Amino acid sequence: MNTDTTIARQLGRQLGLQITNQPHTQNTTTRIATITQTHNTTVDITIDGTTLTNIQATPETITANPGDRCLITIQGALAIATHLLPPATGASKWTTLQPTDSSWKQNNPPLAIRKDGGMVTLDGSISRTGGFQTGYVCATIPAGYRPDRQTKTPNHYFSSQWWAIGTDGTIRCEQGNDGSSNPIYLHTTWYTA
């Protein structure tokens, strides 16, 4: 059996065990990272200015060169480098999203989107006078930037709150509430439809 096949089988077994041992209530997020070094079955990456080492990797991402960008899929404490991204083709500028009504207020940085090829990043902070609860929609992603499937992200200020970005573009509180005007900081990445 050749080395690539052996490595692929080892990775498949490890991934299968880790996924089946994860609680079923955890949501999955996807982020973009830069590969700094590759190893037999892992990679070192830089994500949001932080270097992480020995992140599990698929056979595709193990073939990367330092500086290549990849997707990182995160579920609970598990992170896997899953896909290599093509070189940047000139990302669009940030577009600030319009809140759904006057009770929502943009913070610094404002809730905005940016497109790089078929990949969209949502980043920023928004709050609501009087708070919010499950089901509230804070903004809508315009056509051409919407995800190909629903994606979820935690409020990075309060991780017990989860927000869903629907294929219709709505950014909706899926889990959690807040009775005050605390900030909601969202950051996630997805492919367009």
ZIZI-V798497 format. One record per residue. N is the residue number from 1. SS is DSSP state (H for helix, E for strand, - for the rest). BURIAL is + if it has 24 or more other ideal C-beta (glycine too) atoms within 12 Angstrom, else -. D_CENTER is the distance of its C-alpha to the mean C-alpha in Angstrom with 2 decimals. Layout:
n=N ss=SS burial=BURIAL d_center=D_CENTER
n=N ss=SS burial=BURIAL d_center=D_CENTER
//
This chain:
n=1 ss=- burial=- d_center=36.16
n=2 ss=- burial=- d_center=34.38
n=3 ss=H burial=- d_center=31.90
n=4 ss=H burial=- d_center=28.87
n=5 ss=H burial=- d_center=29.65
n=6 ss=H burial=- d_center=30.13
n=7 ss=H burial=+ d_center=26.83
n=8 ss=H burial=- d_center=24.98
n=9 ss=H burial=- d_center=26.84
n=10 ss=H burial=- d_center=26.14
n=11 ss=H burial=+ d_center=22.37
n=12 ss=H burial=- d_center=22.62
n=13 ss=H burial=- d_center=24.69
n=14 ss=H burial=- d_center=22.46
n=15 ss=H burial=+ d_center=19.32
n=16 ss=H burial=- d_center=21.44
n=17 ss=H burial=- d_center=22.86
n=18 ss=H burial=- d_center=19.67
n=19 ss=H burial=- d_center=18.04
n=20 ss=H burial=- d_center=21.38
n=21 ss=- burial=- d_center=21.76
n=22 ss=- burial=- d_center=18.53
n=23 ss=- burial=- d_center=19.20
n=24 ss=- burial=- d_center=18.43
n=25 ss=- burial=- d_center=17.09
n=26 ss=- burial=- d_center=13.78
n=27 ss=- burial=+ d_center=10.62
n=28 ss=E burial=+ d_center=7.96
n=29 ss=E burial=+ d_center=4.19
n=30 ss=E burial=+ d_center=3.18
n=31 ss=E burial=+ d_center=3.88
n=32 ss=E burial=+ d_center=7.40
n=33 ss=E burial=+ d_center=10.39
n=34 ss=E burial=+ d_center=14.15
n=35 ss=E burial=+ d_center=16.49
n=36 ss=E burial=+ d_center=19.53
n=37 ss=E burial=+ d_center=21.56
n=38 ss=E burial=+ d_center=21.87
n=39 ss=- burial=- d_center=23.93
n=40 ss=- burial=- d_center=25.33
n=41 ss=- burial=+ d_center=22.38
n=42 ss=E burial=+ d_center=19.82
n=43 ss=E burial=+ d_center=18.35
n=44 ss=E burial=+ d_center=18.05
n=45 ss=E burial=+ d_center=15.12
n=46 ss=E burial=+ d_center=14.51
n=47 ss=E burial=+ d_center=11.19
n=48 ss=- burial=- d_center=11.69
n=49 ss=- burial=- d_center=15.37
n=50 ss=E burial=- d_center=15.50
n=51 ss=E burial=- d_center=16.89
n=52 ss=E burial=+ d_center=16.09
n=53 ss=E burial=- d_center=18.74
n=54 ss=E burial=- d_center=19.40
n=55 ss=E burial=+ d_center=15.95
n=56 ss=E burial=+ d_center=16.84
n=57 ss=E burial=+ d_center=16.74
n=58 ss=- burial=+ d_center=17.83
n=59 ss=H burial=+ d_center=21.14
n=60 ss=H burial=- d_center=19.57
n=61 ss=H burial=+ d_center=17.53
n=62 ss=H burial=+ d_center=20.63
n=63 ss=- burial=- d_center=22.55
n=64 ss=- burial=+ d_center=20.50
n=65 ss=- burial=- d_center=22.27
n=66 ss=- burial=- d_center=21.43
n=67 ss=- burial=- d_center=19.53
n=68 ss=- burial=+ d_center=17.74
n=69 ss=E burial=+ d_center=14.02
n=70 ss=E burial=+ d_center=11.90
n=71 ss=E burial=+ d_center=8.65
n=72 ss=E burial=+ d_center=7.89
n=73 ss=E burial=+ d_center=7.42
n=74 ss=E burial=+ d_center=7.84
n=75 ss=E burial=+ d_center=10.36
n=76 ss=- burial=- d_center=12.62
n=77 ss=- burial=- d_center=14.18
n=78 ss=E burial=+ d_center=13.48
n=79 ss=E burial=+ d_center=11.36
n=80 ss=E burial=+ d_center=12.29
n=81 ss=E burial=+ d_center=12.34
n=82 ss=E burial=+ d_center=12.51
n=83 ss=E burial=+ d_center=13.27
n=84 ss=E burial=+ d_center=14.95
n=85 ss=- burial=+ d_center=14.29
n=86 ss=- burial=- d_center=17.47
n=87 ss=- burial=- d_center=18.77
n=88 ss=- burial=- d_center=17.69
n=89 ss=- burial=- d_center=20.08
n=90 ss=- burial=- d_center=20.10
n=91 ss=- burial=- d_center=17.07
n=92 ss=- burial=- d_center=18.14
n=93 ss=- burial=- d_center=18.78
n=94 ss=- burial=- d_center=16.76
n=95 ss=E burial=- d_center=17.92
n=96 ss=E burial=- d_center=18.30
n=97 ss=- burial=+ d_center=17.89
n=98 ss=- burial=- d_center=21.05
n=99 ss=E burial=+ d_center=21.11
n=100 ss=- burial=- d_center=22.67
n=101 ss=- burial=- d_center=25.79
n=102 ss=- burial=- d_center=27.58
n=103 ss=- burial=- d_center=26.60
n=104 ss=E burial=+ d_center=23.09
n=105 ss=E burial=+ d_center=23.08
n=106 ss=E burial=- d_center=20.71
n=107 ss=- burial=+ d_center=20.37
n=108 ss=- burial=- d_center=19.92
n=109 ss=- burial=- d_center=17.58
n=110 ss=E burial=+ d_center=17.60
n=111 ss=- burial=+ d_center=14.77
n=112 ss=E burial=+ d_center=14.30
n=113 ss=E burial=+ d_center=12.69
n=114 ss=E burial=+ d_center=13.28
n=115 ss=E burial=+ d_center=13.77
n=116 ss=E burial=+ d_center=14.30
n=117 ss=- burial=- d_center=16.10
n=118 ss=- burial=- d_center=14.31
n=119 ss=E burial=+ d_center=10.77
n=120 ss=E burial=+ d_center=9.83
n=121 ss=E burial=+ d_center=7.95
n=122 ss=E burial=+ d_center=8.61
n=123 ss=E burial=+ d_center=9.95
n=124 ss=E burial=+ d_center=13.08
n=125 ss=E burial=+ d_center=15.37
n=126 ss=E burial=+ d_center=17.74
n=127 ss=E burial=+ d_center=20.40
n=128 ss=E burial=+ d_center=23.04
n=129 ss=- burial=- d_center=26.74
n=130 ss=- burial=- d_center=27.87
n=131 ss=- burial=- d_center=24.47
n=132 ss=E burial=+ d_center=22.61
n=133 ss=- burial=- d_center=22.27
n=134 ss=- burial=- d_center=20.53
n=135 ss=- burial=- d_center=20.70
n=136 ss=- burial=+ d_center=20.77
n=137 ss=E burial=+ d_center=19.08
n=138 ss=E burial=+ d_center=18.37
n=139 ss=E burial=+ d_center=17.81
n=140 ss=E burial=+ d_center=17.54
n=141 ss=- burial=+ d_center=15.61
n=142 ss=- burial=- d_center=18.49
n=143 ss=- burial=- d_center=19.36
n=144 ss=- burial=- d_center=18.20
n=145 ss=- burial=+ d_center=14.68
n=146 ss=- burial=+ d_center=13.94
n=147 ss=E burial=+ d_center=11.65
n=148 ss=- burial=- d_center=13.77
n=149 ss=- burial=- d_center=12.93
n=150 ss=- burial=+ d_center=11.81
n=151 ss=E burial=+ d_center=8.20
n=152 ss=E burial=+ d_center=7.88
n=153 ss=E burial=+ d_center=6.72
n=154 ss=E burial=+ d_center=9.49
n=155 ss=- burial=+ d_center=11.82
n=156 ss=- burial=- d_center=11.55
n=157 ss=- burial=- d_center=15.34
n=158 ss=- burial=- d_center=16.15
n=159 ss=- burial=- d_center=13.84
n=160 ss=- burial=- d_center=16.23
n=161 ss=- burial=+ d_center=15.10
n=162 ss=E burial=+ d_center=12.43
n=163 ss=E burial=+ d_center=11.69
n=164 ss=E burial=+ d_center=11.42
n=165 ss=E burial=+ d_center=11.09
n=166 ss=- burial=- d_center=14.00
n=167 ss=- burial=- d_center=15.41
n=168 ss=- burial=- d_center=18.05
n=169 ss=- burial=+ d_center=15.74
n=170 ss=E burial=+ d_center=16.31
n=171 ss=E burial=+ d_center=14.03
n=172 ss=E burial=+ d_center=15.76
n=173 ss=E burial=+ d_center=16.10
n=174 ss=E burial=+ d_center=15.95
n=175 ss=E burial=+ d_center=17.14
n=176 ss=- burial=+ d_center=19.01
n=177 ss=- burial=- d_center=21.32
n=178 ss=E burial=+ d_center=22.72
n=179 ss=- burial=- d_center=26.36
n=180 ss=- burial=- d_center=26.20
n=181 ss=- burial=- d_center=24.48
n=182 ss=- burial=- d_center=21.87
n=183 ss=- burial=+ d_center=18.88
n=184 ss=E burial=+ d_center=15.53
n=185 ss=E burial=+ d_center=12.78
n=186 ss=E burial=+ d_center=9.43
n=187 ss=E burial=+ d_center=6.47
n=188 ss=E burial=+ d_center=3.38
n=189 ss=E burial=+ d_center=4.29
n=190 ss=E burial=+ d_center=6.81
n=191 ss=E burial=+ d_center=10.41
n=192 ss=E burial=+ d_center=13.28
n=193 ss=- burial=- d_center=16.00
//
